[in-house]
């Protein structure tokens, strides 16, 4: 929703650059440049072309210019965190905060494995709250956190009173209704960064759980080489908030029961969450099968409650099979028709989002 307008180059072999009788002699004609959208904050003029291009994953055109919305920097910001005894309670607190209409700028949920990953990067093992003391040169001193599911929140307002009232309402829900503990808040920039450090460091700290020096038991591999960003499986789904607690809890339970490493975390206010599962070069096929079983279960559950197989990451090649379950044959056929009409020679990311094996409107031999 933050993309207002864009300029895109269509494939030179599209219908718009081919001659009327379908002759391929014009295949190398000058590419067509299209501009869609406006600088207005909203528009209902014609098809929503910016949204089509934005969600096309490079299958319909090459974007050369993009106009996005600008958001003002709030006058007053307060950050907060709160630990919970279980993941389900933390996720339910998120749904209640949203349902009560409390204006929260950001709200993120990390499971206990995510917090453990953060603690390991500090050389700690949990059991104490973060310390926000700065040394003379401004570096932040962070101590291990309690290894419990934790919410990270941020509230913004035009005044300290407005932001403080929102913070107070969220604190009440977290601590009184859902048993949250260690509720902490901060207003200055450096302390807010400290409070959110576990979230900011999560990606690389999660991968480090299976680094070559992590000390992890090596029953699933021979211990040679650790996980890297290139070998890590990172997926996401998005579900209605009414089902968020059940689905993220079931996923964390799968990770535990199947014996894989997979921190679960999410942009909880949207019902969107991720699972990071680092793989080592010498992981056994049986271990990898368990990882992909977690992914399969996660995606099926999300779709089963009316959610989507991806809230942010997209479809690519790996999640095409879920589109038919989400949208049916009719929806997928519309996507295929759009791809074929705009890129009939199938030159842009062939095989992404929809299966296609055509050239110039004809199936390849």
Secondary structure, DSSP 8 states (H G I E B T S, - for coil): --EEEEEEE--TTSGGGS-TT--GGGTTS---EEEEE-SSS---SSS-HHHHHHTSTTSS-EEEEEEE------SEEEEEEEE-SSHHHHHHHHHHHHHTT---SEEEEE-HHHHHHHHHHTT--S-S-----B-TT--B------SS-EEEEEEEESSHHHHHHHHHHHHHIIIIIS--EEEEEE-SHHHHHHHTHHHHTHHHHHHHTTSTTS----TTS-S-S---GGGEEEEEEE--HHHHHHHHHHHHHHHHHTT---EEEEEGGGTEEEEEEE--TT--HHHHHHHHHHHHHHHHHHHHTT-BS-SSS--TTTTHHHHHHHHHHHHHHHHHHHHHHH-TT--SSTTSSS---EETTEE--
